[in-house]
Amino acid sequence: MSVRLYALDGCPYCEAVSDALDDAGVAYETEWVDALHSDRDEVKRVSGQRAVPVLIDEDRGVTMSESANIVEYVERSLA
């Protein structure tokens, strides 16, 4: 499984997604992003926007943002 999470250290929304992934036993890689939105070019390239968290599930071809949506996806599709 190839799951990547773009996250900002100390972001409560990112932590909620990380906790959901951990609780579901999903192996994932975290890409830590810069605090400045203007420096988040990689996030913009992969998701079309600069906000985090962003989850990429390469196996299913899914890229999504918004922590509540990601947590729901993890619980329904990856757990």
ABEGO torsion letter per residue (X at the ends): XBBBBBBBBGBAAAAAAAAAAAAAGBBBBBBBBBABAAABAAAAAAAGBABOBBBBBAAAGBBBBEAAAAAAAAAAAAX
